[in-house]
């Protein structure tokens, strides 16, 4: 039996802030001491002096691409789960557009097997929808599969579900949450054709938000909401990017009662389209980063609870792949090592409260996906915890990146808070620059 006492931390949990201590026994939180002086420290306990530190629940990222299997020259479950732990992420949910795609139960089980050996964080995998795998979708286990991923915009292979009959079947028959990437492919194709005709093949990255336009986003998101309402489906729309789409969501009922929920990613909360001039391919994501008034509307929707979750859409590519021109440079970039830090910087700027950061990155993913005993600092829950130094200035440099791709759009950025320690299932996995990858994470369990 291992006991660890995190002593005299400022605990941020369930809308409250207080100085207290947390006792971890093996993989669980055994006791929370509201008064840290009540913690009588046993002779064999490991004591962590957390004075001046913030103690948060571990971040649960519901949207990552770790590229394994088949694309491991970009990233893999081992490398990216280590990066996630360094950023305070203790659980992830990974997307199905790998090679092979996670569109069969066999492929799903193979991914789970890889993660059971190689992931240092807890994990779950989305099952991918296609135009012809409805019977496999109906067979997924709701207790171990986070959701069904539907690409209602462009994707690789046959993962773009663009047939209305098939979409209706998925929304009607899925035994789990349906998570959608919403961009209208026809609008995007028309825009790309028009911009290429006007400006030539070598387009500026500044045209990305006009090509993958707000109209393309709103049309597709509206269609997903219509389908969900028609079938009473549980819908979660991913990486929202526009002010217009916020009208699709409610904030007048508790999250646990919502059937249609919303996610935003950190890059859409940090950047606006003025950054394309300096960052170019490094901030080319789908959906595109849009205008400052969109960014502000997304921040407002985090604060007013129209948006339920803040995630990353972590999607690394190699430097060589990103160095191509607009048409050849793939969309996506690495984010898991810095997402919590970014959100805490927005807290420092006064754009969000720290309680809201914890709510959207830790509590709400647990509520929305019905995750068993994670996402909160509660007695009896798994000891997934993060210690943050709120007064530690540091700079993102290539030599402190853990991503396999070894680049970040934030290289050169200076932050004022730093993740110091990350505990996963009671194990100290990240310790201020040192990572212990000897303890595999666990498969997430969903109470459905």
DRENTIZA-893843 format. One record per residue (C-alpha): residue in one letter; x, y, z. Coordinates in steps of 0.5 Angstrom, whole numbers, padded with zeros to 4 digits, always signed. Example, Ala and Ser with C-alpha at 12.3 -4.5 7.8 and 13.67 -1.06 7.14 Angstrom:
2
a+0025-0009+0016 s+0027-0002+0014 
//
This chain:
448
x+0000+0000+0000 x+0003+0007-0002 x+0001+0013+0001 x+0002+0020-0002 x+0000+0027+0002 x+0000+0033-0003 x+0000+0038+0003 x-0002+0045+0003 x-0004+0046-0004 x-0009+0051-0006 x-0015+0046-0009 x-0019+0049-0014 x-0025+0044-0015 x-0033+0044-0016 x-0033+0052-0016 x-0029+0052-0010 x-0022+0055-0008 x-0019+0053-0001 x-0012+0051+0002 x-0012+0044+0004 x-0009+0037+0003 x-0010+0031-0001 x-0008+0024+0001 x-0007+0019-0004 x-0007+0011-0002 x-0005+0007-0008 x-0009+0009-0014 x-0015+0013-0011 x-0016+0019-0007 x-0017+0017+0000 x-0018+0023+0004 x-0019+0031+0003 x-0017+0035+0009 x-0020+0042+0009 x-0016+0044+0014 x-0009+0042+0012 x-0007+0042+0020 x-0011+0036+0021 x-0007+0031+0016 x-0003+0027+0021 x+0003+0025+0017 x+0005+0017+0017 x+0012+0015+0018 x+0012+0012+0011 x+0008+0017+0007 x+0011+0021+0001 x+0010+0028+0003 x+0009+0033-0003 x+0010+0040+0000 x+0005+0044-0005 x+0005+0051-0001 x+0004+0056-0006 x+0002+0051-0012 x-0005+0050-0015 x-0008+0043-0014 x-0013+0041-0020 x-0017+0035-0022 x-0013+0032-0028 x-0015+0034-0035 x-0019+0030-0039 x-0018+0031-0047 x-0024+0029-0051 x-0021+0030-0058 x-0014+0028-0060 x-0011+0025-0066 x-0005+0020-0063 x-0004+0017-0070 x-0003+0010-0069 x-0003+0005-0072 x-0001+0007-0079 x+0002+0014-0078 x+0007+0013-0073 x+0012+0018-0077 x+0008+0023-0074 x+0006+0021-0067 x+0004+0015-0063 x+0001+0013-0057 x+0007+0013-0053 x+0010+0019-0055 x+0004+0023-0055 x+0001+0021-0048 x+0008+0023-0045 x+0007+0030-0048 x+0000+0030-0045 x+0002+0028-0038 x+0007+0033-0038 x+0001+0038-0040 x-0003+0036-0034 x-0008+0031-0038 x-0009+0025-0035 x-0014+0022-0040 x-0015+0022-0047 x-0020+0020-0052 x-0017+0019-0059 x-0020+0019-0066 x-0021+0014-0071 x-0018+0017-0078 x-0011+0012-0077 x-0009+0007-0082 x-0013+0002-0081 x-0019+0007-0079 x-0022+0005-0073 x-0028+0003-0077 x-0029-0004-0075 x-0029-0008-0068 x-0022-0011-0069 x-0019-0005-0071 x-0022-0002-0064 x-0019-0008-0060 x-0012-0007-0063 x-0012+0000-0061 x-0014-0001-0054 x-0009-0007-0054 x-0003-0002-0056 x-0005+0003-0051 x-0006-0002-0045 x+0002-0003-0046 x+0004+0004-0049 x+0000+0010-0046 x+0002+0013-0039 x-0005+0017-0039 x-0012+0014-0039 x-0015+0013-0045 x-0021+0011-0050 x-0022+0011-0057 x-0028+0013-0062 x-0031+0009-0067 x-0031+0012-0074 x-0037+0012-0078 x-0037+0010-0085 x-0043+0010-0090 x-0043+0002-0089 x-0042+0000-0082 x-0048+0001-0078 x-0048-0006-0076 x-0041-0005-0073 x-0043+0002-0070 x-0049-0002-0066 x-0045-0007-0063 x-0040-0002-0060 x-0040-0003-0052 x-0042+0003-0049 x-0038+0002-0043 x-0032+0002-0046 x-0033+0007-0052 x-0033+0014-0051 x-0037+0016-0058 x-0038+0015-0065 x-0034+0020-0069 x-0038+0022-0076 x-0034+0027-0081 x-0040+0031-0084 x-0034+0035-0088 x-0028+0032-0091 x-0024+0027-0089 x-0019+0021-0091 x-0022+0015-0095 x-0029+0013-0094 x-0030+0017-0087 x-0034+0023-0090 x-0041+0021-0089 x-0045+0025-0094 x-0051+0020-0095 x-0057+0023-0092 x-0060+0016-0091 x-0054+0013-0088 x-0053+0020-0083 x-0060+0018-0081 x-0059+0011-0079 x-0053+0013-0075 x-0056+0018-0071 x-0062+0014-0070 x-0058+0007-0068 x-0052+0009-0065 x-0052+0006-0058 x-0047+0012-0055 x-0046+0019-0056 x-0045+0022-0064 x-0039+0027-0064 x-0039+0031-0071 x-0034+0035-0075 x-0038+0040-0078 x-0036+0043-0085 x-0040+0043-0091 x-0036+0040-0096 x-0039+0042-0102 x-0038+0050-0100 x-0031+0048-0098 x-0030+0046-0105 x-0033+0051-0109 x-0029+0056-0105 x-0023+0053-0106 x-0024+0053-0113 x-0026+0060-0113 x-0020+0063-0109 x-0015+0058-0114 x-0018+0061-0120 x-0017+0068-0117 x-0010+0068-0114 x-0007+0062-0117 x-0005+0055-0114 x+0000+0058-0109 x-0005+0061-0104 x-0004+0065-0098 x-0005+0061-0091 x-0009+0068-0090 x-0015+0065-0094 x-0016+0059-0090 x-0022+0062-0086 x-0025+0064-0093 x-0024+0057-0096 x-0027+0053-0090 x-0032+0059-0089 x-0037+0060-0083 x-0042+0059-0088 x-0039+0052-0089 x-0039+0051-0081 x-0046+0053-0080 x-0049+0049-0085 x-0046+0043-0083 x-0047+0044-0075 x-0054+0046-0076 x-0056+0040-0080 x-0053+0036-0075 x-0057+0039-0070 x-0063+0038-0074 x-0061+0030-0075 x-0060+0030-0067 x-0067+0033-0065 x-0071+0029-0071 x-0068+0022-0067 x-0067+0024-0060 x-0060+0023-0061 x-0054+0025-0056 x-0050+0030-0060 x-0043+0033-0059 x-0041+0038-0064 x-0033+0038-0064 x-0028+0044-0065 x-0033+0050-0066 x-0030+0056-0069 x-0035+0061-0071 x-0040+0066-0067 x-0046+0064-0071 x-0046+0057-0069 x-0047+0059-0062 x-0054+0060-0063 x-0055+0053-0064 x-0054+0051-0056 x-0057+0052-0050 x-0055+0055-0043 x-0061+0055-0039 x-0061+0047-0037 x-0055+0043-0033 x-0050+0040-0037 x-0053+0033-0035 x-0060+0034-0038 x-0057+0037-0045 x-0058+0032-0051 x-0054+0037-0055 x-0047+0039-0053 x-0041+0043-0055 x-0034+0043-0055 x-0028+0049-0057 x-0021+0048-0058 x-0015+0052-0055 x-0013+0055-0061 x-0020+0058-0063 x-0019+0061-0056 x-0012+0064-0057 x-0011+0066-0064 x-0015+0070-0069 x-0014+0070-0077 x-0009+0076-0076 x-0004+0070-0074 x-0004+0067-0081 x+0001+0072-0083 x+0006+0070-0078 x+0005+0063-0077 x+0002+0061-0083 x+0002+0053-0084 x+0003+0052-0076 x-0004+0055-0075 x-0007+0051-0081 x-0013+0047-0077 x-0020+0045-0080 x-0024+0048-0078 x-0020+0055-0079 x-0019+0060-0074 x-0023+0066-0076 x-0024+0073-0074 x-0023+0076-0067 x-0030+0077-0066 x-0031+0070-0067 x-0026+0068-0061 x-0029+0073-0057 x-0036+0070-0058 x-0033+0063-0056 x-0030+0066-0050 x-0036+0068-0048 x-0040+0062-0049 x-0035+0058-0045 x-0036+0063-0039 x-0044+0063-0041 x-0044+0055-0041 x-0046+0055-0049 x-0040+0051-0050 x-0039+0045-0045 x-0032+0043-0046 x-0025+0046-0048 x-0020+0041-0052 x-0015+0041-0056 x-0016+0037-0063 x-0008+0035-0062 x-0006+0033-0069 x+0001+0033-0071 x+0005+0033-0077 x+0012+0033-0079 x+0016+0039-0080 x+0017+0037-0087 x+0010+0036-0088 x+0008+0043-0085 x+0013+0046-0090 x+0009+0045-0096 x+0005+0051-0099 x-0002+0052-0098 x-0005+0046-0102 x+0000+0041-0099 x+0001+0043-0092 x-0004+0038-0088 x-0008+0041-0083 x-0007+0040-0075 x-0002+0041-0070 x+0001+0039-0063 x-0003+0042-0057 x-0003+0037-0051 x+0003+0039-0048 x+0001+0046-0047 x-0007+0046-0047 x-0008+0047-0040 x-0002+0052-0039 x-0006+0056-0045 x-0012+0056-0041 x-0009+0059-0035 x-0006+0064-0039 x-0013+0066-0041 x-0014+0066-0034 x-0009+0071-0032 x-0011+0076-0038 x-0018+0076-0034 x-0022+0072-0040 x-0024+0066-0036 x-0024+0064-0029 x-0019+0059-0026 x-0026+0055-0024 x-0029+0056-0031 x-0022+0053-0033 x-0023+0047-0029 x-0030+0046-0030 x-0029+0046-0038 x-0023+0041-0038 x-0024+0037-0032 x-0031+0036-0029 x-0035+0037-0035 x-0032+0032-0040 x-0033+0027-0034 x-0040+0029-0033 x-0042+0029-0041 x-0039+0022-0042 x-0041+0019-0036 x-0034+0017-0034 x-0033+0013-0028 x-0030+0016-0022 x-0025+0021-0025 x-0025+0029-0027 x-0026+0031-0019 x-0022+0032-0013 x-0027+0027-0009 x-0026+0022-0004 x-0026+0015-0007 x-0025+0018-0014 x-0018+0016-0018 x-0012+0020-0016 x-0012+0024-0023 x-0009+0030-0020 x-0005+0036-0023 x+0000+0041-0019 x+0001+0048-0022 x+0006+0053-0020 x+0002+0060-0022 x+0008+0064-0021 x+0013+0061-0026 x+0015+0064-0032 x+0018+0060-0038 x+0019+0059-0045 x+0016+0054-0050 x+0023+0052-0054 x+0024+0046-0058 x+0029+0043-0053 x+0023+0042-0048 x+0018+0039-0053 x+0016+0032-0052 x+0012+0031-0058 x+0015+0026-0063 x+0014+0032-0069 x+0018+0036-0065 x+0015+0043-0066 x+0010+0047-0063 x+0006+0053-0066 x+0008+0056-0059 x+0015+0056-0059 x+0018+0062-0057 x+0012+0064-0053 x+0013+0066-0046 x+0008+0063-0040 x+0007+0065-0033 x+0004+0058-0030 x+0007+0052-0031 x+0005+0044-0030 x+0010+0042-0024 x+0007+0035-0023 x+0002+0030-0026 x-0001+0024-0022 x-0005+0019-0026 x-0008+0013-0022 x-0004+0015-0016 x+0003+0015-0020 x+0007+0021-0020 x+0008+0021-0028 x+0011+0028-0029 x+0015+0031-0024 x+0018+0038-0027 x+0021+0036-0033 x+0022+0028-0031 x+0017+0023-0034 x+0016+0016-0031 x+0013+0012-0036 x+0013+0005-0033 x+0006+0005-0031 x+0001+0004-0036 x-0006+0008-0036 x-0013+0005-0036 x-0018+0004-0040 x-0024+0009-0039 x-0030+0006-0036 x-0037+0010-0038 x-0043+0009-0033 x-0048+0008-0039 
//
